[in-house]
């Protein structure tokens, strides 16, 4: 009988220990779960504390812009539901073009292409006019007259020296159209960098369909409706690209570009291009071939004359017309074209540019309208050009 009571006591103690072990196991699992949950939550909050933070991570537009507290959607404390509308995505900062993206970030953002072809809104194609300048725009009044009345069909982008601002009123088409810029030196890769920077900024607006590069000495020789129709209805881009066997063409090629770029692919052309959106995206997306030009195309090789013509020859030749729509007078010889001042501006000059006997392909036809723009024109030519707008250029 005593032995039986002892067995019962041992059994009771064993059952108590098992219950204690179960309680302790439950507590350990519970505490571990709490720790893991808190750690995970802190990690997520540290990186993307709100939906607006995630939006900011991808856009990174500056909050230092005057008036940005009310209008810049990347400021978390002021971001409301409309920050995630289609309008905000298409035009994150409608009042100006200022942002703090590096070139690499900008090119990545500009290279994003929607797979879905249909647009969830009514898209009106626009022409992006990109001005690469050394400062003032002496033909500003002429361009403002050209653009007047067509505000929904164009966008303007200005790459000027850092810190320089055009002195224009807030009613001007050029107001707030400066992009974040860097110093540019003629004949160096920095000039091609600026061209790609202009393209990338213009690509941020999904409505831009055609992209024209212009200088401060360029003028339009037709009115806006003619230029718009000519560009938006074209099946091709307008980039001059030709094989120059001389030392000024093939002579600039470096064999160090092999095996990626061969001499037979090397091309030359005017830097004043016009591009369809698809080709603009390919150009800002390229790093492999552009890096070769950065490394091996140095004076007396000029990337702005060779990179885009060669790149299009290699991959997108069928999409290019192999001609420019910007007229330039090289008849004087030398490294720079002729410049036209006040004394040179006549009706016959403009007519000769518009119809100089040249015929060129346009889609599946041949046309005598080959040039839409012209350069170089000195500041002194402005007044005389303005006097011809209504009679010859028809705007």
Steps between C-alpha positions, in 0.01 A plus 500: 500500500787745582660423165176587323480842668859578399427416138202734509711785641761449226229503235355826635841669499565388141165636382573834670836526329344429161241774550776745603702410192198563278443842657865594461502383134193712427664804660821450299308474171287804589799715591688392185200593288476843661872566444486391133190712441653811656827452309323458166274798563793722591689390188208583271429830671862600475498464120147590394305642790208605280372457150611855432857412603503229234382751244774739613763227467429464129460869417729696737394844387639781710298664776718808482304648209302814587138400531585131509328445835168546329569336166782248520350159562821350632471693826350242734332730746304677226426203273134423464307246293536701177876450514437152360277605214591445134553875459758509779681196363517650151611842623633477860607864521287706260627847595866448411757237401718508811599169662796346683545186291854411398557428132498125563173524693350730236594269210359200687174681569476624139559150363184360662259400224146370563431162342132579460463691173164660570501814712249533787445864407462713188857547378578787265852455352731793568829615349779561750719796402834458677728804509869438568634848574808680629284757679251747351250415227532795260221358280262471796241746363493317167444164669229640729315626193545160334354314801212739574158338485625140497568447870353147514720367221855571618737486795817707550822393675804724546850377591702810593815544711433412867354798683394686188132595475318654207351839583142437386157574641285226648279519191786398271508149351860482630412581862615227741631280218862467615611145573771419758818550297876452514791683341552431130823533301490507121654192338487284814271222615329751732318631192355155429421468872291817479312369195412178681404700811257706293352186346458331838326799657267529202420127516357547849196654331318206341324734257823594323519301177766684297822660625686784324847621606559872437762761585463865598580597138224285344181638348183339359442557128140373495207565732414272788214303335727410208785388728267304730330315214830426326656345811207318660392339172848384404582129506867576560731701721724767350863433590777563249713185480757441226833333437779757468817326375722801577706563811207703632279189491659157502822663615336564838418133556695318772576129465472478876122496446533149356335252510185696585525773235663434162633754253235400245233610753662835580287796397504880518223759497366833621429514872172686435272199494129423516389172657190291545426404861598134452850591380540759776431228758761270343761776505458594867487129593833417337805472721715242321569695180487844653771399747722405205456848354571654840827306525630507144335787309698802612621804304550489208209255524173667602228280658219743409580443129546122517320328787133526395570456123708188572255359757206536261700351212579194711152427636220720363600601148155425354339745743721790390476723193878564501449875463460802723211750496728787612659698217861617544728689260844336477595679177761715675707199608671460836387336826194725545211585266419846368318743733227730366457848647262788441644592160447147368132460586280527194186336368707320238724345768209348689339383175827339391515306826137389473529399137856485372445244227584206726274195492487253786306186601209538739323177592434336161511824300747760377459857625662839452441585867824372650590757768278625783768693691819689417819626665717695576338839553662783696306705760503797261277304260204484740315817399528427129379144556200622701405722206487193275291273720161604368598517134746214445494268802125546547474535878 
